[in-house]
Amino acid sequence: MAETRINNYEAMFLLSQAVAADLAGAVAHIREILDKAGAQIIAMKKWDERRLAYEIDKQKRGVYILVYFSCNARNIAQIERSCNLSERIMRHLILRADHLTLEEMQAADAQKELEAEARLRSERAAAPAARSAEEQPAAAAAEEASGGA
């Protein structure tokens, strides 16, 4: 029977601005891909949000998510295949993280901050929708009061 090697990996996922609007859903999608391959997430954080060097899928800006995880070396191909098939992930890069210690990877963990930002993004996205829904009845009432002119 072949020996199973568990290695530590560093992965960078590039998401479009549209996908990042639902950051909680995007992070859950990345977690799901890693969970299906049997990976254990060590740390996850939003690395940056910046302008891309060139357009990818007609997108000029992107959000980078950095993930450190441990996984069986045989399952990396499954993770890469899932990322390639995903419509939410524009690009990905997975490297062995032999250059980092476990403590250094854990120090990079910012999952709570990532969840807080996801919550803020969803609240911001919901606020204009709620505001426009409140304005519609007010506009209709104003139109009635003016005589429908």
C-alpha positions as CSV (number, residue, x, y, z in Angstrom):
1,M,0.0,0.0,0.0
2,A,1.3,3.4,-1.0
3,E,2.3,5.9,1.8
4,T,0.0,8.9,2.0
5,R,2.0,12.2,2.3
6,I,0.3,15.1,4.0
7,N,1.9,18.4,2.9
8,N,1.2,22.0,3.7
9,Y,0.1,24.2,0.8
10,E,-0.3,27.9,0.1
11,A,-3.1,28.8,-2.4
12,M,-4.1,32.1,-3.9
13,F,-7.6,32.4,-5.4
14,L,-8.6,35.3,-7.6
15,L,-12.2,36.3,-7.5
16,S,-14.0,38.9,-9.7
17,Q,-15.6,42.0,-8.1
18,A,-19.1,40.6,-8.9
19,V,-18.3,37.4,-7.0
20,A,-16.7,39.3,-4.2
21,A,-19.9,41.2,-3.7
22,D,-21.1,38.0,-2.0
23,L,-17.8,37.4,-0.2
24,A,-19.4,35.0,2.3
25,G,-20.6,32.8,-0.6
26,A,-17.3,32.9,-2.3
27,V,-15.4,32.0,0.8
28,A,-17.9,29.1,1.5
29,H,-17.3,28.0,-2.1
30,I,-13.5,27.9,-1.6
31,R,-14.0,26.0,1.7
32,E,-16.3,23.5,0.0
33,I,-13.7,22.8,-2.7
34,L,-11.0,22.2,-0.1
35,D,-13.3,20.1,2.1
36,K,-14.2,17.8,-0.7
37,A,-10.5,17.0,-1.2
38,G,-10.0,16.3,2.4
39,A,-7.9,19.4,3.1
40,Q,-7.6,21.0,6.6
41,I,-7.6,24.8,6.4
42,I,-4.8,26.2,8.6
43,A,-5.4,29.9,7.7
44,M,-7.5,32.0,5.4
45,K,-7.5,35.7,4.7
46,K,-8.3,38.4,2.1
47,W,-4.9,39.3,0.7
48,D,-5.8,42.3,-1.4
49,E,-8.3,43.9,-3.8
50,R,-6.6,45.5,-6.7
51,R,-6.5,46.4,-10.4
52,L,-5.4,43.5,-12.6
53,A,-2.4,43.8,-14.9
54,Y,-4.6,42.7,-17.8
55,E,-8.3,41.9,-18.2
56,I,-9.5,38.4,-17.3
57,D,-13.0,37.5,-18.4
58,K,-13.7,41.2,-19.0
59,Q,-12.8,42.1,-15.4
60,K,-10.3,44.8,-14.6
61,R,-10.3,44.4,-10.8
62,G,-10.1,41.4,-8.6
63,V,-10.1,40.2,-5.0
64,Y,-7.3,37.8,-3.8
65,I,-8.0,35.2,-1.1
66,L,-4.9,33.5,0.5
67,V,-5.4,30.1,2.1
68,Y,-2.9,27.9,3.9
69,F,-4.0,24.2,4.2
70,S,-2.7,20.7,4.7
71,C,-3.8,18.0,2.4
72,N,-2.8,14.6,0.9
73,A,-0.5,15.2,-2.1
74,R,-2.7,13.0,-4.3
75,N,-5.8,15.3,-3.8
76,I,-4.2,18.5,-5.2
77,A,-5.2,17.5,-8.7
78,Q,-8.8,17.3,-7.5
79,I,-8.6,20.8,-6.0
80,E,-7.1,22.2,-9.2
81,R,-9.8,20.5,-11.3
82,S,-12.6,21.9,-9.1
83,C,-11.0,25.4,-9.4
84,N,-10.8,25.2,-13.1
85,L,-14.4,24.1,-13.4
86,S,-15.6,26.8,-11.0
87,E,-17.4,29.8,-12.4
88,R,-16.6,31.8,-9.3
89,I,-12.8,31.5,-9.3
90,M,-11.1,33.3,-12.1
91,R,-7.6,32.1,-11.4
92,H,-5.8,30.0,-8.7
93,L,-2.3,29.1,-7.8
94,I,-1.4,26.3,-5.4
95,L,2.2,25.8,-4.1
96,R,3.8,23.7,-1.4
97,A,4.5,25.8,1.6
98,D,7.8,24.2,2.7
99,H,9.2,27.6,3.3
100,L,6.8,28.4,6.1
101,T,6.4,26.9,9.6
102,L,3.0,25.9,10.9
103,E,3.2,28.8,13.4
104,E,3.9,31.3,10.6
105,M,0.9,30.0,8.7
106,Q,-1.4,30.2,11.7
107,A,-0.2,33.8,12.4
108,A,-1.6,34.8,8.9
109,D,-5.1,33.6,9.9
110,A,-7.7,36.4,9.5
111,Q,-10.9,34.4,9.1
112,K,-12.8,36.5,11.6
113,E,-11.8,39.7,9.7
114,L,-12.9,38.0,6.5
115,E,-16.3,37.1,7.9
116,A,-16.7,40.7,9.2
117,E,-15.9,42.1,5.8
118,A,-18.3,39.6,4.1
119,R,-21.0,40.7,6.5
120,L,-20.3,44.4,5.7
121,R,-20.4,43.8,2.0
122,S,-23.7,42.0,2.2
123,E,-25.2,44.8,4.3
124,R,-24.0,47.4,1.8
125,A,-25.5,45.4,-1.0
126,A,-28.8,45.1,0.8
127,A,-29.0,48.7,1.9
128,P,-29.6,50.2,-1.6
129,A,-32.2,47.6,-2.4
130,A,-34.0,48.3,0.8
131,R,-33.7,52.1,0.2
132,S,-35.2,51.8,-3.3
133,A,-38.1,49.6,-2.0
134,E,-38.9,52.3,0.6
135,E,-38.7,55.1,-2.0
136,Q,-41.1,53.4,-4.4
137,P,-44.2,53.6,-2.2
138,A,-43.2,57.2,-1.3
139,A,-42.9,58.1,-4.9
140,A,-46.3,56.5,-5.7
141,A,-47.9,58.5,-2.9
142,A,-46.3,61.7,-4.1
143,E,-47.5,61.0,-7.6
144,E,-51.1,60.4,-6.3
145,A,-51.0,63.6,-4.3
146,S,-49.9,65.6,-7.3
147,G,-52.8,64.3,-9.3
148,G,-50.9,61.8,-11.4
149,A,-49.2,64.4,-13.5
